[in-house]
């Protein structure tokens, strides 16, 4: 569990730069997220506080991600056994955790750049949008790919592949397994609340 909660979706310590070219419909959510992170990092470098950057990023993450699908798949096969009230709370907390993680990790702009690769791989009805994170010091790029699907509200992200292969949703499902019982996710709810509070206070992810 510790590994999950200290390495959220983008706990890579790298910053992104906006894309120059127009994104395809499938790549648009990635482009949208990228632009929001750039704005947040510049705001952080200008001295803007955590809460203001968090508030600005919330609508961007909601637009880019199918967060309910991500949460359901991250909890795993026991999701359907949970009471509706716990499902609703987990959806809310997972959004907060995702946004707080981004704000904590992407807090300053130091010349890194983000490259969207032109090839889009099919994954059934989904697509894989391949990207590279390029360090500002000219170091080796880091592969970070997104799985996107047409949720009915347009294309949205529903998984991240770290290193191009490691499914963040699968990592979550594995790490959450010990915190979810049939019909009860109270331990997971408490763990997420604790991590969100730590991120907001600046005591984690720095």
N, C-alpha and C positions, 0 to 999 in steps of 0.2 A: 504493500500500500504506500509506503514511504516513497518508493521510486515513482509511482504514478503522480502523487500529489506534489512532488518536487520537480517533475518534468511534464508540465501540461502541454497542450497542443503545440505551442511555439516556444518552449523553454530552450531556445538555442542561442540566446544572447546575440543575435544578429539583427541588423536593421534592413529594411527594404527601401528601394527607390522606385518611383512611379514608372509605369510602362509608357514608352513613347508612342507605340502603335495602338490602333484600335483593337480591342479584344473581340474574339468571336463570342456569340451568345453563350457557349459553354464555358469560356474562360472569363466571362464578365464578372462572376462572383469573386474570382481570385483577384482580378484587377480592382474591383471595388474594395476588397479587404486591404490590398496593398496601398491604395491611396489613403485609406483611413489610418493605417499604421504610420505612413510617412507624415501625415498631418500631426498625429499624436507624438511622434518622436521629435518633430520640430518644435511642437509646443512644450515638450519636456525640456528640450535644450534651452528654450526661452524662459524656463522657470515656472511653467504652469504646473499646478499641483495634480496629485493623483486623481482626485474626485472629478475635477473638470475634464481631464483627459478620458476618464472612465465614461462620464456622461456623454461625451462626444462620440465615443466608439460604440456604445450600445446599439444605436440604430444601424450602424454599418455592419456589425456582426449579425444582427437579426436579418438583415437583407442578404448577406453573403452566405450564411449557413442555414441549413435545415436543422435547427437545434433540437427540435423534438425528436427527429429521427436519430440524430447523433446520441441523444440522451438514452432513448429506448435501446439502441443497439449497444451502447456502452454498459448499461445495466445488465443486458443479456437476457437469457431465456426466462428468467424469473419476473421480468417486467410485467407480464400479463397477470401475475398473481398479486401484484401490489394494489392496495386500495387507491381509488382515484385521487384522494387527497394527497397521498404520498407521491403519486406520479406527477401531480401538479407541482408539488414542492420541489421535486427533483428537477423538473424542467426549469423552474425558476433559479434554483441553485446552480445548475450546470451552466446556465447562461452567465450568471454572475462570476462563476469560477473561470469560464472561458475568457470573458472580457477582462477580469482582474489580472489574469495570467498574461494576456497580451500587453496590458498597460504596464505591468511590472517589468516584463522582459524587454519591451521595445520602448525604452524611456529616454533615448537620446539618439540624435542623428550624427553619425561619425563617418559618413562617406561610403557606407556599404551600398550595394545595388542589388536589384532583383531582376533576373532575366527570365522571361516567359519563352519557353521553347516552342517552336511552331507546330510540332507534331502532337496530335491529340489521339491517344490510344483508346480504342473501344473496349468496354468492360460490360458486355451485355448491352443493356439500354443505357448504361452509364458511360462516362468518359473520364479518362485520366489526363489531367492538365499538368504537364511537367514544367518544373521551374528549377532555377539555380539561384542560390544565395551567394553573392560574390563579396568577400570581405573587402573593406576599404583599403586594406594594406596590400592588396594584390595577391593574397593567398589563394589556396585551392578552393574552388566552389563547393558548396554543400547542396546536394540534391534534396528537394522538398516538393513532393507531388501531391496533388489534390484529386480526390474522387468527387465528381459532380454528377448530379442527377436532376432530371426535370421533375420537380416536386408537384407540378400543377400550377405553381406560382412562378414558374420560370426555373432556370438552372440555379442550383444551390449546392454548396459544399456539404458532403455528408461523411467524409473521412479525409484524413491526412496521412500520407505515406512518408514517414521519416526515412531519409536515406534512399527513397524511392521504393522501399519494400516493406517497412515496418508499419503496420496499420495501427494508428493511434486508437481507434475504436476497439480493436482486438486487445491492445494493451490495457485499456480501461476495463474491458469485460473481464479479463483475467485478474486484474488487481481488485476490482470491485467484488469479485465472487465471494470473498470471505466476509464481506460487510452486508450482504443481502441474503435474507432467508425467504422462503416461500411466504408471501404475505406481509413481509416486514423489511423495510429498508431504513429503519431508524438509525442504525449504526453508520450507514453511508451518508445519511442526511447530516448527522453530527460531524462527521469527518469533513464534509464539504464546507459546512459552516465555519469550522475551525480554520481551514486553509484559506477561505475567502477573507476572514478577519485578519489572518497573518499577512496576506498579500496587501490588503488595504492599509495596514499599519506600517508596511515597509520592512517587516521582519523576515520576509521570505522572498525568494526569487531574485535577490540582488547579487 
